Amino acid sequence: VRADSALSTNAGAALRMDPSARHGDNLIKDILQLKQYNNHN
């Protein structure tokens, strides 16, 4: 689970740095934050 969380975080960071993915940034961020929350609790 921890490795999966790290992988998701890295993927999210890469997407946020990609201008072409900007339009989906908020949705991606929300999903990743929820995923991390579920992993830590």
HTML snippet that shows the backbone in 3Dmol.js (N, CA, C, O; Angstrom):
<script src="https://3Dmol.org/build/3Dmol-min.js"></script>
<div id="view" style="width:600px;height:400px;position:relative"></div>
<script>
const pdb = `
ATOM      1  N   VAL A   1       0.844  -1.204   0.000  1.00  0.00           N
ATOM      2  CA  VAL A   1       0.000   0.000   0.000  1.00  0.00           C
ATOM      3  C   VAL A   1       0.872   1.244   0.000  1.00  0.00           C
ATOM      4  O   VAL A   1       0.585   2.214  -0.702  1.00  0.00           O
ATOM      5  N   ARG A   2       1.929   1.212   0.784  1.00  0.00           N
ATOM      6  CA  ARG A   2       2.804   2.385   0.870  1.00  0.00           C
ATOM      7  C   ARG A   2       3.487   2.652  -0.476  1.00  0.00           C
ATOM      8  O   ARG A   2       3.607   3.802  -0.898  1.00  0.00           O
ATOM      9  N   ALA A   3       3.927   1.596  -1.138  1.00  0.00           N
ATOM     10  CA  ALA A   3       4.560   1.763  -2.445  1.00  0.00           C
ATOM     11  C   ALA A   3       3.551   2.286  -3.463  1.00  0.00           C
ATOM     12  O   ALA A   3       3.879   3.120  -4.306  1.00  0.00           O
ATOM     13  N   ASP A   4       2.329   1.789  -3.375  1.00  0.00           N
ATOM     14  CA  ASP A   4       1.275   2.235  -4.279  1.00  0.00           C
ATOM     15  C   ASP A   4       0.987   3.713  -4.061  1.00  0.00           C
ATOM     16  O   ASP A   4       0.751   4.452  -5.017  1.00  0.00           O
ATOM     17  N   SER A   5       1.006   4.145  -2.800  1.00  0.00           N
ATOM     18  CA  SER A   5       0.764   5.544  -2.478  1.00  0.00           C
ATOM     19  C   SER A   5       1.873   6.419  -3.049  1.00  0.00           C
ATOM     20  O   SER A   5       1.607   7.477  -3.618  1.00  0.00           O
ATOM     21  N   ALA A   6       3.121   5.971  -2.892  1.00  0.00           N
ATOM     22  CA  ALA A   6       4.254   6.732  -3.411  1.00  0.00           C
ATOM     23  C   ALA A   6       4.194   6.823  -4.931  1.00  0.00           C
ATOM     24  O   ALA A   6       4.475   7.872  -5.510  1.00  0.00           O
ATOM     25  N   LEU A   7       3.828   5.725  -5.566  1.00  0.00           N
ATOM     26  CA  LEU A   7       3.730   5.704  -7.025  1.00  0.00           C
ATOM     27  C   LEU A   7       2.656   6.679  -7.486  1.00  0.00           C
ATOM     28  O   LEU A   7       2.856   7.420  -8.448  1.00  0.00           O
ATOM     29  N   SER A   8       1.521   6.679  -6.804  1.00  0.00           N
ATOM     30  CA  SER A   8       0.428   7.573  -7.168  1.00  0.00           C
ATOM     31  C   SER A   8       0.838   9.030  -6.973  1.00  0.00           C
ATOM     32  O   SER A   8       0.504   9.891  -7.787  1.00  0.00           O
ATOM     33  N   THR A   9       1.564   9.299  -5.889  1.00  0.00           N
ATOM     34  CA  THR A   9       2.010  10.662  -5.610  1.00  0.00           C
ATOM     35  C   THR A   9       2.960  11.137  -6.702  1.00  0.00           C
ATOM     36  O   THR A   9       2.845  12.267  -7.178  1.00  0.00           O
ATOM     37  N   ASN A  10       3.897  10.282  -7.103  1.00  0.00           N
ATOM     38  CA  ASN A  10       4.846  10.642  -8.155  1.00  0.00           C
ATOM     39  C   ASN A  10       4.135  10.868  -9.481  1.00  0.00           C
ATOM     40  O   ASN A  10       4.470  11.795 -10.219  1.00  0.00           O
ATOM     41  N   ALA A  11       3.158  10.027  -9.784  1.00  0.00           N
ATOM     42  CA  ALA A  11       2.402  10.178 -11.024  1.00  0.00           C
ATOM     43  C   ALA A  11       1.630  11.487 -10.996  1.00  0.00           C
ATOM     44  O   ALA A  11       1.560  12.196 -12.000  1.00  0.00           O
ATOM     45  N   GLY A  12       1.054  11.804  -9.849  1.00  0.00           N
ATOM     46  CA  GLY A  12       0.298  13.043  -9.714  1.00  0.00           C
ATOM     47  C   GLY A  12       1.195  14.259  -9.879  1.00  0.00           C
ATOM     48  O   GLY A  12       0.811  15.239 -10.519  1.00  0.00           O
ATOM     49  N   ALA A  13       2.388  14.198  -9.304  1.00  0.00           N
ATOM     50  CA  ALA A  13       3.334  15.303  -9.421  1.00  0.00           C
ATOM     51  C   ALA A  13       3.741  15.501 -10.875  1.00  0.00           C
ATOM     52  O   ALA A  13       3.844  16.633 -11.347  1.00  0.00           O
ATOM     53  N   ALA A  14       3.969  14.405 -11.579  1.00  0.00           N
ATOM     54  CA  ALA A  14       4.350  14.487 -12.988  1.00  0.00           C
ATOM     55  C   ALA A  14       3.219  15.095 -13.815  1.00  0.00           C
ATOM     56  O   ALA A  14       3.458  15.914 -14.702  1.00  0.00           O
ATOM     57  N   LEU A  15       1.994  14.690 -13.519  1.00  0.00           N
ATOM     58  CA  LEU A  15       0.851  15.220 -14.258  1.00  0.00           C
ATOM     59  C   LEU A  15       0.666  16.712 -13.986  1.00  0.00           C
ATOM     60  O   LEU A  15       0.326  17.475 -14.890  1.00  0.00           O
ATOM     61  N   ARG A  16       0.890  17.121 -12.738  1.00  0.00           N
ATOM     62  CA  ARG A  16       0.718  18.534 -12.399  1.00  0.00           C
ATOM     63  C   ARG A  16       1.778  19.397 -13.075  1.00  0.00           C
ATOM     64  O   ARG A  16       1.559  20.587 -13.303  1.00  0.00           O
ATOM     65  N   MET A  17       2.928  18.800 -13.396  1.00  0.00           N
ATOM     66  CA  MET A  17       3.989  19.549 -14.060  1.00  0.00           C
ATOM     67  C   MET A  17       3.775  19.609 -15.570  1.00  0.00           C
ATOM     68  O   MET A  17       4.425  20.391 -16.264  1.00  0.00           O
ATOM     69  N   ASP A  18       2.862  18.781 -16.074  1.00  0.00           N
ATOM     70  CA  ASP A  18       2.597  18.714 -17.510  1.00  0.00           C
ATOM     71  C   ASP A  18       1.472  19.680 -17.876  1.00  0.00           C
ATOM     72  O   ASP A  18       0.324  19.445 -17.498  1.00  0.00           O
ATOM     73  N   PRO A  19       1.772  20.771 -18.609  1.00  0.00           N
ATOM     74  CA  PRO A  19       0.759  21.761 -18.978  1.00  0.00           C
ATOM     75  C   PRO A  19      -0.446  21.152 -19.686  1.00  0.00           C
ATOM     76  O   PRO A  19      -1.563  21.650 -19.543  1.00  0.00           O
ATOM     77  N   SER A  20      -0.233  20.087 -20.442  1.00  0.00           N
ATOM     78  CA  SER A  20      -1.326  19.478 -21.190  1.00  0.00           C
ATOM     79  C   SER A  20      -2.306  18.759 -20.262  1.00  0.00           C
ATOM     80  O   SER A  20      -3.421  18.431 -20.667  1.00  0.00           O
ATOM     81  N   ALA A  21      -1.891  18.518 -19.025  1.00  0.00           N
ATOM     82  CA  ALA A  21      -2.755  17.816 -18.076  1.00  0.00           C
ATOM     83  C   ALA A  21      -3.393  18.777 -17.075  1.00  0.00           C
ATOM     84  O   ALA A  21      -4.082  18.349 -16.149  1.00  0.00           O
ATOM     85  N   ARG A  22      -3.160  20.072 -17.263  1.00  0.00           N
ATOM     86  CA  ARG A  22      -3.651  21.068 -16.313  1.00  0.00           C
ATOM     87  C   ARG A  22      -5.159  21.004 -16.095  1.00  0.00           C
ATOM     88  O   ARG A  22      -5.635  21.171 -14.972  1.00  0.00           O
ATOM     89  N   HIS A  23      -5.906  20.762 -17.164  1.00  0.00           N
ATOM     90  CA  HIS A  23      -7.362  20.793 -17.049  1.00  0.00           C
ATOM     91  C   HIS A  23      -7.888  19.716 -16.105  1.00  0.00           C
ATOM     92  O   HIS A  23      -8.983  19.854 -15.558  1.00  0.00           O
ATOM     93  N   GLY A  24      -7.119  18.646 -15.910  1.00  0.00           N
ATOM     94  CA  GLY A  24      -7.549  17.576 -15.020  1.00  0.00           C
ATOM     95  C   GLY A  24      -6.866  17.632 -13.662  1.00  0.00           C
ATOM     96  O   GLY A  24      -7.031  16.732 -12.839  1.00  0.00           O
ATOM     97  N   ASP A  25      -6.098  18.691 -13.431  1.00  0.00           N
ATOM     98  CA  ASP A  25      -5.279  18.791 -12.223  1.00  0.00           C
ATOM     99  C   ASP A  25      -6.094  18.666 -10.947  1.00  0.00           C
ATOM    100  O   ASP A  25      -5.744  17.892 -10.056  1.00  0.00           O
ATOM    101  N   ASN A  26      -7.188  19.431 -10.854  1.00  0.00           N
ATOM    102  CA  ASN A  26      -7.966  19.425  -9.618  1.00  0.00           C
ATOM    103  C   ASN A  26      -8.569  18.062  -9.326  1.00  0.00           C
ATOM    104  O   ASN A  26      -8.550  17.604  -8.184  1.00  0.00           O
ATOM    105  N   LEU A  27      -9.102  17.414 -10.346  1.00  0.00           N
ATOM    106  CA  LEU A  27      -9.704  16.093 -10.160  1.00  0.00           C
ATOM    107  C   LEU A  27      -8.646  15.075  -9.748  1.00  0.00           C
ATOM    108  O   LEU A  27      -8.862  14.270  -8.842  1.00  0.00           O
ATOM    109  N   ILE A  28      -7.502  15.122 -10.426  1.00  0.00           N
ATOM    110  CA  ILE A  28      -6.407  14.199 -10.112  1.00  0.00           C
ATOM    111  C   ILE A  28      -5.936  14.416  -8.675  1.00  0.00           C
ATOM    112  O   ILE A  28      -5.722  13.461  -7.928  1.00  0.00           O
ATOM    113  N   LYS A  29      -5.780  15.683  -8.301  1.00  0.00           N
ATOM    114  CA  LYS A  29      -5.302  16.007  -6.960  1.00  0.00           C
ATOM    115  C   LYS A  29      -6.284  15.500  -5.905  1.00  0.00           C
ATOM    116  O   LYS A  29      -5.879  14.930  -4.892  1.00  0.00           O
ATOM    117  N   ASP A  30      -7.579  15.712  -6.152  1.00  0.00           N
ATOM    118  CA  ASP A  30      -8.596  15.255  -5.203  1.00  0.00           C
ATOM    119  C   ASP A  30      -8.554  13.744  -5.044  1.00  0.00           C
ATOM    120  O   ASP A  30      -8.639  13.230  -3.928  1.00  0.00           O
ATOM    121  N   ILE A  31      -8.423  13.031  -6.157  1.00  0.00           N
ATOM    122  CA  ILE A  31      -8.377  11.567  -6.108  1.00  0.00           C
ATOM    123  C   ILE A  31      -7.134  11.095  -5.350  1.00  0.00           C
ATOM    124  O   ILE A  31      -7.213  10.177  -4.533  1.00  0.00           O
ATOM    125  N   LEU A  32      -5.998  11.720  -5.619  1.00  0.00           N
ATOM    126  CA  LEU A  32      -4.766  11.311  -4.951  1.00  0.00           C
ATOM    127  C   LEU A  32      -4.819  11.613  -3.461  1.00  0.00           C
ATOM    128  O   LEU A  32      -4.354  10.814  -2.649  1.00  0.00           O
ATOM    129  N   GLN A  33      -5.385  12.766  -3.093  1.00  0.00           N
ATOM    130  CA  GLN A  33      -5.484  13.103  -1.679  1.00  0.00           C
ATOM    131  C   GLN A  33      -6.395  12.129  -0.956  1.00  0.00           C
ATOM    132  O   GLN A  33      -6.099  11.716   0.165  1.00  0.00           O
ATOM    133  N   LEU A  34      -7.503  11.756  -1.589  1.00  0.00           N
ATOM    134  CA  LEU A  34      -8.420  10.791  -0.988  1.00  0.00           C
ATOM    135  C   LEU A  34      -7.736   9.436  -0.854  1.00  0.00           C
ATOM    136  O   LEU A  34      -7.891   8.750   0.157  1.00  0.00           O
ATOM    137  N   LYS A  35      -6.977   9.057  -1.882  1.00  0.00           N
ATOM    138  CA  LYS A  35      -6.265   7.779  -1.866  1.00  0.00           C
ATOM    139  C   LYS A  35      -5.244   7.759  -0.729  1.00  0.00           C
ATOM    140  O   LYS A  35      -5.141   6.769  -0.004  1.00  0.00           O
ATOM    141  N   GLN A  36      -4.494   8.841  -0.573  1.00  0.00           N
ATOM    142  CA  GLN A  36      -3.504   8.909   0.498  1.00  0.00           C
ATOM    143  C   GLN A  36      -4.180   8.878   1.863  1.00  0.00           C
ATOM    144  O   GLN A  36      -3.687   8.241   2.793  1.00  0.00           O
ATOM    145  N   TYR A  37      -5.310   9.569   1.979  1.00  0.00           N
ATOM    146  CA  TYR A  37      -6.050   9.582   3.238  1.00  0.00           C
ATOM    147  C   TYR A  37      -6.483   8.165   3.602  1.00  0.00           C
ATOM    148  O   TYR A  37      -6.353   7.745   4.751  1.00  0.00           O
ATOM    149  N   ASN A  38      -6.994   7.438   2.623  1.00  0.00           N
ATOM    150  CA  ASN A  38      -7.429   6.062   2.861  1.00  0.00           C
ATOM    151  C   ASN A  38      -6.252   5.165   3.226  1.00  0.00           C
ATOM    152  O   ASN A  38      -6.400   4.245   4.031  1.00  0.00           O
ATOM    153  N   ASN A  39      -5.095   5.421   2.646  1.00  0.00           N
ATOM    154  CA  ASN A  39      -3.915   4.602   2.921  1.00  0.00           C
ATOM    155  C   ASN A  39      -3.376   4.845   4.331  1.00  0.00           C
ATOM    156  O   ASN A  39      -2.837   3.932   4.957  1.00  0.00           O
ATOM    157  N   HIS A  40      -3.517   6.061   4.825  1.00  0.00           N
ATOM    158  CA  HIS A  40      -2.939   6.415   6.120  1.00  0.00           C
ATOM    159  C   HIS A  40      -3.901   6.204   7.277  1.00  0.00           C
ATOM    160  O   HIS A  40      -3.490   6.287   8.435  1.00  0.00           O
ATOM    161  N   ASN A  41      -5.175   5.933   6.995  1.00  0.00           N
ATOM    162  CA  ASN A  41      -6.154   5.785   8.081  1.00  0.00           C
ATOM    163  C   ASN A  41      -6.885   4.457   7.988  1.00  0.00           C
ATOM    164  O   ASN A  41      -7.744   4.166   8.820  1.00  0.00           O
TER     165      ASN A  41
END
`;
const viewer = $3Dmol.createViewer("view");
viewer.addModel(pdb, "pdb");
viewer.setStyle({}, {cartoon: {color: "spectrum"}});
viewer.zoomTo();
viewer.render();
</script>
